Amino acid sequence: PREEALDLNTATAQQLEALPQIGPSLAQRIVEYREAYGPFQALEDLLNVPGIGPSILEAIHDHVTVHP
């Protein structure tokens, strides 16, 4: 299905920046959240990252995945 999807649990900040609506500071926050709280269990966990809301989640939804 989503062969090119970026795994949120292994992606670097630089890789995350390539996503729609994700700039350097948001990419860094995603990485910091992952380091602080452990791997993402679901894409919806991104909503816990400060600065990410439903519209950004929708914009990147088809570009990312999480592998447990």
C-alpha positions, 0 to 999 in steps of 0.5 A, a space after each residue: 500500500 504505502 511503500 514510500 511511507 516514512 516510519 515516524 519511529 525511525 525517521 530523522 528530523 531531516 526526513 520529517 522536514 520533507 513532509 508537507 507542512 512540517 518545518 525544521 522546528 516541528 520535525 525536531 519536536 516530533 523527534 524529541 517527543 519520540 525520544 521522551 515518550 518512546 515509539 509512536 503506536 499510531 499516527 494519531 499519537 502525532 496530535 500529542 506533539 505540540 504544534 501538530 493538529 488535525 489539519 497537519 495530521 491530515 496533510 501528512 497521513 498518506 506519507 507516514 506510517 508507524 511500525 510497532 
